[in-house]
Amino acid sequence: MSLPSSTRARLFVVAGTPSSSLESRRKEGNFDLELFSPAKVNLFLRIIRRREDGYHELASLFQTVAFGDTLLFKALPASATQDEFASSFTSLVTDKSNLVLRALDLFRRKTGKTRHFQVYLEKRTPVQAGLGGGSSNAATTLFAANQLLGCPASDKDLIEWSKELGSDITFFLSQGTAYCTGRGEILEPVPALSPSTHLYIVKPPIGLSTPAVFKALDLNALSKEDPRALLSAFTTRLGKGEPVPPSLYVNDLEPPAFQCIPGLKTIKESLLSKGFAAVMMSGSGTSIFAMAPPSLPASFDAAAFAQEMDVDVWATTFTGRPENDPRAWYPNPHA
């Protein structure tokens, strides 16, 4: 499978740029709470083994970035018997399989609360991109429902409950930097990495399902890098705002994804030719992120690259939840 051609203009934006549709919703609705729903990148992703239950054991350093979606919430009157959900992404399913609605149902079931909500999702994070957009939306919804109903659940409760919805959801309820193992649901807190770390996220106009990537995975061709050694290198260097050697950006899902879509490798090679030292696919793709050294932003023409390679490009930074305040969520770059 190769990258499809596209005739539409490709996108380059600074990740915090607000949209006109979000501004309209803010004016139209009397919402009680607005929250940012960040995307994530996997700074490294090691596949350890295939488990007996059919899932794969992984070890990965997850990091939230200041690029993502915005969710608006309003508690409906006590007489309401169902949630109201709308999104700027018209192709998003809005039945009970939607992760936002599933998160609200889970919260009610676990807490015994019966309140329903109106939710608007301003979607920016692309789907099938390896950026955790849907998982982040679900985590943000759990946090919002808890806040609007007086915090009947602890952070620990939300983390435990989130495991019923999906693996990556648990991560977004962390502080924004975490070493994740198991299927991705076992969290080990990691000190915050430098928020001044700049990167570009690049997404071609095609998605790739996680099952398809794992189907193409060759368990005999996995990296031999020790994930604990990788974790130490990343936290030591990026914690100080220092670059990490390119060889340590390891993603065991990148080769099978490149096998499924060879054009992804072309995008990576093109970014490397532009002066980026560290370029890697995030998660199971198809997004690729490029770490920006201090001298690069002035010389890299992101808008031209978006047109040249027929990709969307977002410039962003690391982000995280404020420490020592369990009621604080991720800072909203779209506020």
N, C-alpha and C positions, 0 to 999 in steps of 0.2 A: 504494500500500500504506500503510495507516494502522497505528497501534499497536493491538495486540489488547488486549481487556480481560482482566483477571486477577482471580481471587477470592482468591488467596493473599496472606498478609501480606507486605508489602514489607520490605526489609532496610535497616537503617542500622547500620553498625559502624565502630569505629575499626580501621584496617587491621591493627594488630598483635594483635588479639584471638585467642588460640589456640582451637582447636576440641576438643570432647570426643573425636572420632574420632582426631585426631592424638595426643592423650594416650594413648588406648587402644593405638594402634599402637606408641608408644614403650615402653609397658609389656610388650606382647606379644612384640615382636621384638627380637632381639639385633643391632641394626643397627650398622654400622661408622661411618657418616657421615650427618649430617643437614645439608641445605643449603637455604637460602631461594632461591626462584626468582622474581625480581621481575617485575612488569609494567612497561610503559613507556608514556609519552605522547609524542606528536610536538608539540613546542612551536611549530613551524611545519612545513608540508609543501608544497613547491612541486613541481608537475609541469612539467618542462622541455619534454619532447617525447615523441612516440611513436617508438620505435626500430625499425630494420628487422627485428629479430628478434621483434617483436610486444610486447615489454616496454616499459614507460615509464621514461624517465630522470627521476629525482627528486632533490631536494635538501632535506634535512630535518634538524632538530635533534632527536635522540632523547634522552630522559631517563628513567632508571629511577626508580621510586617504591617506597616501603616498603609496598607492597600486592602480594600475589602468592601463589604456591603454596609448599608445602614438600615436599621430596623426601628420602626415607630410602633409604640404600643399604647393601647387605651383599655382600661378595665371597663367592661360593659356592665350595665345594670344587673343587679342580682337576678332579675327575672329572665335574662338571656339564657338560652338553652344550647347555643352553639357559637363557635368562634367565627369571626369574619376575617378572611385573609385575602390580600391583594398584593400584586408584585409588578414592578416595572418590566420583569422578564416574562413576557406573555406565554412562553412555551413551558413555564414551570407548572408542574402538576399541582393542583389545589385540592385534591381529595385527601383522604385520611392517610395516604402513603407519604404525604409531604412531611419532611422532618420537623418543620416548625409546628405543625398541627400535632404531630406525634409527641413532640416535647411537651406541649400544653396538656395533652391527654395524660402523659406520664406524670406530670407534676400534680395534676388533680388526683390521680389514682394513689400516688404516694403520700400526699398530704391530707387527703380527705376534703380539700377545698373544692367548691363547685363553681367558682367564678369563671366566666368566659371572657375572651379578649378580642379586640380588633387589632389586627397587625398589618402593617404595610412594609414590604421588603423592597428596598431600592437595591437592585442587583448589579454589582460590578464584577465580582469574582467570576470568571468563566467556569463553566461546567466541564467535567472530564479533563481537568487541568492539573491534578496533583496538588492543588492549593487548599483543599479542605473547605471549600465554600459552604456546602450543605451542612457539614459537621459544625462549623463555626456558627451558622445560623441557629442550629438546634441548641448549642451551648448558650448562646446569647439569649435565646428565648427562655431557657430554664432560669437563668440569672434574672431576667426581667420579671417573670411571673413571681419569683420569690420576693423581689424588691417591692413590687406593686401590692403584694398581699401581706406585707409586714414581716418578711423574712422568717416564715415558719420552719425553713430548712437551713441547715448549716452548709458551708462550702463542701465539707466532707460528704454530707448527704447528697448534694447535687452531683459530685464526682462519682459516687457509687451508683446512683440512679442512672447516670448518663451511659453507663456501660451496656444498658439494655437497648440503647438506641443505635450504637455503633462505636467502633474503636477510637477514631480520631476525636470524637466529641469530648471525651475526657480531657484531652490535652488542652482544649481552649478554656477549660475551667481552672487551669493552672495560672501561673503568673506570666506566661508567655514564652518561657524557655524551659524545656524539660527533656530529659533523657527517657525515651519511651521503649518499653520492651513488651514481651508477650505478643499480642496482635496489634499492639500500639496503645492498649488501654492501661498498662501498668506504668505509672508516672514516678519518676525520681526528680524532684526539684533541682534546678541548676541555677546558680547565680545569674542575674540578668547580664546579657551581653551588651556591648556598647550601642546605645541608641543612635549614635552618629554614623553607624555603619551604613553605607549607601549601596544599593544594588538596583539592577534593572530586571524586571520580569518580562519575558517574551513568550507570546502565545500564538501559535499558528491557527488558522481557521478550521481546525479539525480536532476532535476529541479522541480519547482512547480509553476503553473500559479497563478497569483494574483486572478483572478475570482474564481478559485477552493477553495482558502483559504477563501475568503469572503462568498462563498456559505456554507461553514462549520461553519461560525462564529455564535455563540449564543449571541445575543444582551443582553440576560438576565444574562450573565456570565461575563460581562465586569468588569474590575478593577474599584474600587471606588476612586482611587488616583486622587487628584486634579492636573491637568497638570501644572498649574501655580506654585504650590508648588514643583512639580518635577523639573521644570525649574530652580527655585531658588536654589534648592539643588545641581543640577548638575553644574550650572554656578559658584556658590560660591566655591564648593569643587574642581572641575576639573580645574577651572580657576587658582587655586593656586597649582595644581598638587597633590591634596589630593584625596584619594579614596572616592568613593560614596558607601553608604551601599548597599549590594546586593539586599535588598528588594525593592529598588527604581528603579531597572532595570525592567521596566514593558513594555511588548509588548502584546497588546490585540490580535494580530494575531498569537501569538505563540501557544496557545492551539488548535485552528482549524488546524494549519499547522501540529502539532504533531498528530492530529487525522487523517489527510490525510496520513502522513508518520511517523509512530511510531518510526522508526529508528532514527529520529532527536532527540527525547527525550533521546535515548540511548547515542548519541554523547554528548549531554549536560551533562548528568549525569557522563559520563566518564571524561569530562573536569573538572567537580567539584571535582571528586575523585583525580585528579592530583594536586590539590592545588589552583585552581582558585576560587576566592571568588565570582566574578561576571561573569556570563555566560548567554548570551541571543541571540536569533535569531534576525537577522537584517531584517527589513521590513516584507515582506510576505514570506521570506525564499527563498532558503533553507540554506543560509549561517548562521553560528553561530559565534559570536565573544566572545572572552574571554579576560577580562581585566587582565593585568599582574602586580601583585605587584612587588616591587623592588627585592625581594628575589627569585622570581619564575624562571626567564629566565635561571639561572644556573642549576636548578634542573629539568626543563621540557625538555624532549627529543622530540622535535617536529617531527623530521624525523621518530622516532620509532612510535610515535602516528599516523602519517600519514599511515604507513604500517599496524599497528594494527587495526585501525578503517576503513581502506580503504577510506580515505578522502584526499583532498588536504589541505595544511596548508600554510598560509603566515604570516610572522612576519612583523609588520608594526607599524606606529605611526600616531598620528593626524597630519594634515597639514592644511594650509590655504593660501589664497592670501595675499601678503604684503599689509599692511594698507596704506591708503593715496596715493595710486598710481593706478588710474583706468585703466591704460594701462598694469599693471602687472598681470600676470596669476599665477597659482599655480606653485611652484618650481618643477622642473622636476628631480625626483630621478633616471631617466634612462639616463640623459645627460652624 
